[in-house]
Amino acid sequence: METIKVPALTRELAVEGFVLRKADDVYRMSFSAASSYPVERYFGNEVLDFSKGAVRLERATRGAMPLLFNHDMNRPLGMVDSMSVVGGRLIVNDSHFFDTTDAQQARAMVEGGLHNVSVGYRLHEVSDQGETQRVTDWEPYEVSIVTVPADPTVGIGRVLGGEEFDVRVMRTEKTPAAAAVTIEERKMEEEIKPAAASVSAEVKQPIQVNAAQMEVDRKRAIGNMCKANNIDDKVRDMWVGQGLSIEAISDDLVKLIEERTRANPQSVARIGLNPVETRKYSLLRAIEAAATQNWTKAGFELECHRAIDGKMSNSAGPHTFHIPFEVLGRDVVSHKRDLTVATAGAGGYLVETQNVGFIEMLRNRSAVFRMGATRLSGLVGSVSIPRQTVAGTAVWLANEASTITENQQTFVQVALTPKSVGAYTEISRQLLLQSSPGAEGIVTSDLAQVVAIAVDLAALEGSGAGGQPTGISITAGIGAVTGTTLSAAGILEFQSDVAAGNVMPMSFGYVTTPAVAALLMVRPELPTTGTTRLWTGNLWDGQLFGFPSMATNQVTAATMIAGDWSKLVVAEWGTLSVEVNPYANFQAGIVGVRAIYSVDIGVRVPVAFSRATTIT
């Protein structure tokens, strides 16, 4: 017996005899969800076993199996109420739709003829029977209505919660050694499947390949990447036809997603508000209503919240509400971070008027955005960007009988998944009563500033643990520069490190602390004869050998990070949830406001950055 790692999987089915009915004002469905049709996986042709005890139905039995749309955990349509195995098929005996806008739209599509379903499941035990892998122990965990026409010959590997699961493989026809080689070779093909959220393993030993097989693998990788990121087939065919490498396609993919999200962000918080409705929305009114639990004067804000909440996997609590995506991007009046009205220097002084929205304020206050980090906004699902880590090796042939032995190309994933950051501020009761644009701007500005600081710090120094993204400083593979008595040679070493990685920088620059910037402003470029200082310009925004440099307290003391900042990706899911604590300071009438925002950080090319510590 051998244990291998396998992600959660899905398989599609074009359903016959789809039954939709209405009972007690609730729409219910019955349909077939899975069959034993062979599906090609990287570990062989997979056949699901439907014999007694092979299918674990505990999730459906205890009412914990959701009905989703396109396997999106953030788009629940309803619940599976009853499931059974009948005649070698997995049958959903009964399921019901939620009373949400999303579910109503999906039900309308079902009534119009959309009868494609897909079941998500994980494997527990597989019987290896040569080319056929019979799954003798498996567990469905969700059922989805899917828009893509079912293709029973193609299995789409997906990851549940970013995990891979141990699967017991029972050998019947192969020796363990031979089977292990087959799994390792097939796993190489699966490593570049874009739904994988963990770093792929590298091949330990060279294997024999040929150009034809490499081209097959390249086309398969491109196809899988396009499926995961919803890339049009015409673009896929263009990439295949141009013979581009995965690394080159990765650059195009980021640009395409960036342009797509900029032009038409499809956040779950986007509910179709027109400009008049967007301006009508009041954050202060919603906060007041959530604090008092009286939404009488905030009916429009409550309607918006409910429209978003219906798309979420978990319903919000009584003191929590969601803000529409359109509102986050609207122009509001921004003022100083002053949150009370009566005292000097407080909310009474509404100055520095600036028409910007929450999202733009967040970006304007971020050092990494100012240095040129790539922004992917308004995302819905996770994003996976492949990059090549090991290239093929060219071998000179001694004679016409010589064979080519190459190292298989190896790819890993830069997987971006939502990670939540919280911002907290306190507001006086008196300010809440003032429904002026100025008061609205105060709250929006403060929340944006706090979130911006957290996102910026995560991009630079995020630990990758405790819910934080992995920042540049913690990313494996970045360069290192000696910080002791940092001089012109050290400053240039940052650039040579990046050049050595064959990176042609698009947005190169230096970020360090104010203390280091001050040190370099008085340090001569040439120690003995030079009069020009290393850092030119002012302390906050300067120049180092032709490239922009900036100082911020976000960087660890005595540290400098330099590189091509366009290779840093900041993904924003754009759903801002606000929770109100009406008793933050009961005696003073202070209300606490906590905002939760979802972002992630990814370094696409680690060799594009270098870092120096303990700078003196």
HUKAKA-V742642 format. One record per helix or strand of 3 or more residues. SS is the DSSP state (a for helix, b for strand). FROM is the first residue (numbers start at 1). TO is the last residue. If there is no record, write none. Layout:
SS | FROM | TO
SS | FROM | TO
//
This chain:
b | 2 | 7
b | 9 | 14
b | 19 | 23
b | 26 | 34
b | 39 | 41
b | 44 | 48
a | 58 | 61
b | 65 | 69
b | 72 | 86
b | 89 | 97
a | 101 | 111
b | 116 | 129
b | 132 | 145
b | 163 | 171
a | 176 | 191
a | 211 | 228
a | 233 | 242
a | 246 | 264
a | 275 | 280
a | 283 | 292
a | 296 | 309
b | 320 | 323
a | 325 | 328
b | 332 | 334
b | 354 | 356
a | 358 | 364
a | 367 | 370
b | 374 | 376
b | 383 | 390
b | 410 | 416
b | 419 | 428
a | 429 | 433
a | 437 | 461
a | 472 | 474
b | 479 | 482
a | 488 | 500
b | 508 | 512
a | 514 | 521
b | 541 | 544
b | 547 | 551
b | 560 | 564
a | 565 | 567
b | 568 | 572
b | 576 | 585
b | 590 | 603
a | 606 | 608
b | 609 | 613
//
